[in-house]
């Protein structure tokens, strides 16, 4: 199975951080690297957890759009929360519910001590499937 690496111009350039945003396989799978609350330069946009989750989800949508997909083609997400607790889980559940309603994709949530950048509080990666014609 062949693949294509994609770094949309609508997101920050991740290569300096050692990764790429998307990999699309010839079999129709799309792997989206961890999206966080980054601006166009890769800086964290807000110190607020809810704002970070919201911006991370917007960045996920932006990454998906670069290959003609949206949230509805996502079949799995993995979320990472710094200093995870019930309040943060409630925020994540609410914002995911706003997107996917009563049928969210599969999810693995991992509580972590830290993420790649000191100000990051949340990160989400995804696997999506391109619809067949």
N, C-alpha and C positions, 0 to 999 in steps of 0.2 A: 504494500500500500504506500503510495507516494504522499508527500505532504508539501504544503506551502506555508512559509512563515510570513506573517503580516504585522506590520507596525503602522497603524493608521496615523496620518498626520493630525487627526483631530484629538489625539492623546499625546502626552509627553513622550519623548524619545527614551525608551527603556534600556537601550543597548549599553549605555554607560553604567547601568546598574546590573548588567549581566544577564538580561533576559529579553524576550520578545513578548508582545501582547497576545498574539493569536497564532495557532497552528491549525490549518484546515487540511484534512486528509481527503484522499481521493474517494474514500468510502462514505464521505458525508459527515464525519464527525468534526466538530470544531472545539478546540481546547482554548479557553481564555485564561491567561495568567492572572494571578492575584491583582485585583483592582482595589485601589485605596482612594482616599479623598485627595487626589492629586490635581494640581492645576496644570497648565500647559508646560510648565518647567519641571514638574515632578515634585513640587513642594506641597506639603500638607496644607489644605485650605482652611481648616478650622480646628481649634482645640476641643470643640464640643463633640461628644460621642454621637449624638443623634445626627448632627450635621455631617459627620464623617460617614456614617452608614448611608445616609441619603446620597451624598456625593459619590460614594463608592458604587452604589447601584446605578447612578447616572452614568458613571464611567463604564460600567459593565454594558449598559445599553448602547453607549457610543462604540464600544469595541464590537459588539454584535452587529451593529448597523454597518460596520466596515465590510462585512461579508454578507450583507443583505438579510440579516436575521434580526429577531427581537426576542424579548423575554419568553415568548410562547414556545420557542424551539429549545429552551434550556431544559435539560433532563436531570442535571445534577449541579448542586452548588456545594462549595465548602467555605465555611466562614470561620474567621479567626478573630477572637475578641481578647484584647489585653485586659487582664484583671476581671475576668468574666464574673458576673453575678446575675441575680434574677432580674434586676432592673434593666440591665443591658440586654438580657434575653428578651424581655418584653418589648424593647425598642426594635430589635431585629425582627421579632415575630410580627409586630405591627406593620413595619415597612415592607416586609416580604408579603404579608397579606394584602397590602395595598396594590401590589403588582400582580401576584398570582392567585389571589382570592383563596377559595377553599381547596385548590389543587396545586399546592406548591411543588417544585421539583424535589427530588431526594436531596437531603442535606446532611452533611456532617459538620457539627459545630465543635471547634476546638478552642478551649481557653488557653491563653499563652501568657508568658511573663512579659514578652516584648515582641515587636515586629521589626522589619528591616530598617525603618527610620525611627528616631526617638519619639517623634510626635504622633506616629500612627497608633490608632486605637482599634482599628477594624480593617479587615481585608476580606475580599470574596473572590473566589475563582469559580469557573463554570465549565461544564461540558454541554454543548448544544448539538443538535442534529439538523442538518440541512434537509428540508423536505425533498422527496423524490418527485420528479416530474411525472 
